[in-house]
Amino acid sequence: MTRVKMCGLMNEKDIHLCVQAGVHTLGFVVDYPVPVPWNLAADEAGKLVQSTPPFVNTCVVTGGTVEKVLEIAEKVRPNLMQLHYEETLDEVKEIARQLNLQGIKTIKALRIDASGKCRFEIEDPVEAALELSQSGISAILVDSYTESMPGGTGVRVDLATFEKVKAASKLPVILAGGLNPENIQSLVSRAKPFAVDVLTGVEVSPGEKDEKKVKQFMKNIVQSLA
């Protein structure tokens, strides 16, 4: 089954909702380098991670220097760290190396703009995927990028670009960007991602999940694989 991460969680009520709906990984945005509506302090995120039941993964979404990312990981202790900013390839390698020693896996987001280029030192998505496949991380996430919003854009990624990254990568590839209950079935059926990552598509408002949308999203994921 395609795995599901729901991101931007900010309270225990939504943790419970997502767990009951069968979500595999809960995402928490922590100390993100630029203002976003879902930002939590590390202490807040740590409490929410502690309240997550066993057999449900937790993922911190953040960005910045090696030192900053490692400090957040130490405070929050999630299963996964998702680098979603402008980390260099060398920084990604060093973060992954140090987190692997702690039993924490690293995901790196490739944020693709409207022209098809990555917001990364390697602008070509295929070349970036090839390099990241050898960096020590555990998965690549393909997301959309706009100047006004670094993540949670609600903008769909070009599926042809996603498919090229998936073909080039030796790692699992996660699809993000503009996903919602209405389109997820057709997208999963076509792209067959290892996992999907949804944020705004299952919200009532920033930081508050919509119960009907969460449950419908999970139901449609299952149907897409029937």
N, C-alpha and C positions, 0 to 999 in steps of 0.2 A: 504493500500500500504506500502511496505517496505520503510522506510525513508532513505534518502541519505545525508551523510555528505561528502563534499569534503574538504580536508585539505591541509595545506601548502600554503594558499593564501598569496600573498605578494604585490598585487597592485589592484587599482580600476578597471582596465580593466578586470581582471579575476573575480572580484566580480560581475561585470555586466554580464559577460558571464555565470557564474554559476546561477545567479538569473534568467536570461532569459531562461536557460535550465530547470528550475524547481527544482534546488537543494534546499533541506529543511534547511540545516545547513552548514554554512561556518566556516572552521576551520583555526585558526591562531596559529602558533607555537611561543611562547613568552618566552624569557629568559630561554630557555631549559638548563639544567645543564651541558650538554656536547655539543660539536660542531655538529650541523646539518645544512644542506644547507638552511633550511626554517626559520631560527631564526630571529625574529623581536624583537626590543626593545619595552617595554610597551607603550611608547609614540607613536611609529609608529602604533602599533596594535590598540591603542585607536582611532586614526584618521580613520583607515579602518573600525573599528566597527561602528563608528559614521556615516560613509558613506553607511552602509548597510541599505537597505530599510526596512520598517516595515513588519511584518509577515514572515521574514526570520531570523532564529536563528543564533546566533554567538557563537562560542566555542573557548576558549583559551586552547591550549594544552601546558602543562608545567610540572614542577616537582620540588621537593625540600622540604624545611621545611614549617611548618605551616605558619610562619611569612612571608616567601617569597611569597607563593601562595596567601595569603590574600592581600598582598601589590599589587601584579599584578592585582588581581580581582578589587581592589579599583581603580586602575589607568585606567584599560581597560573597565570595566563594561560590560562584555559579558552576555549572557543568561546562558551559561554553562561553567564550568571549568572541563577540562579533566586531571586527574592526570596520567602521563605517565612515571613515573620514579620509584624510589625505596622507595616510602613512606611506612611507617609501617602501620599496621592496626589501631593503636591508632592515628597516624597522619591523616589518612583518615577520621576517625570518627570526630576528632576535626575540620578539614577543612570543612567537610560536615555540621557539626552543625553550624559553624559560617556563612558559605555561605548561608545556608537555611534561616537564619535570614535576609539576604539581598535579598532574592528572587532569588538567583543564584543556579542552580542545579549542582550537582557534578557527574562526571563519573569517574570510576576507571578502568584503563587498566590492564588486566591480560596478561602479555607478556609471551608467551609460547615458550620454546626453542625446538630444534630438538629431545630432549629426552622425551618431553611431560611434563616437569616440568615448573612451573611458576617462573619468576624472581621476587619473593615476599617472605615474611617471611613464608608464608604457600605455600609449593612447589606443593602440590596436587591441580590441578585446581578445582576439585569438592568441596573439603574442603574450598578452598579459596572463591569460589562462595557462599557457605553457610554462611560463616562468613561475607562477604561483603554485603550479602542480608540484614543483620541486622545492618549495619554500618551507615545508614542515607543517603547513596548515592542514586542516582536516576536511574543509569544504570551501567552495566558492559560491558566493551569492551574487546573482545578477539583478540589479535594481535600476530604476530610472533615476535621472538626475535633472534638476532644474536649478537655475540660479537662485530662485526664491525659496526653495526648500531642499535641503540636502538629503532628506529621506522622508518617507511617508508622503510622497508626492501625489499619490492617487493617479499617476500617469503610467500607462502601460509601456512595458519594455517591448521593443521590436522582437517578435518571436524568432525571426530569422537569425538575428544576432545571438539570442539565447541559444539557439540550436547549434550555431557555430562554436560558441564557448563550450557547450556540453560535449561536442564532438572532439574538441581539442584537449579538454581537461582529463587528467587521470584521476581526478577527485570527484566526489559527488557534487552536483551543481543544483543550487536552490533558485527557484523563480520567485521574484518579488516585483512589486510595482503595479498598482492599479487593479489588484485582484479583489473580487467581491463574489457574493453567492451566485449572482446571475451569470458571470463569465467563467467561473472556476472549472466547471465540468468540461467545457469545450477546450479550455487552455491545457488542462492536465491530459486530456485525451490526445491532443496534438503533440505537446512538447514533452510529455512524460518526464517531468523533473523528478529528481530524487526527493525533493521536498518543496513546499511553498511557504512563503512568509507574507502574512497579511496584517495590515494595521488599520488604515482609515476605512477600508471596505467593510469592517464589522463594528464600526463605532456609531454611537448616538452623537457624541461630541468628543473632542480630544480628551483622551484619558478615561472615557466611559464606554464600555462595550455594550452592544445591542444584543440582547439575549436571542431574539429571533434570528438575527443575521448570523450569529455565531453558530447556532444549531443548524441552520440551513446550509451554511458553508460546509460544515462537517458532513452533513447528509449528502451534499452534492459531490464532495470528494469521493465518498464511497461509491456513489452511482457512476462516477466517471471511470471507475476501474472494473465495473461489472461486466 
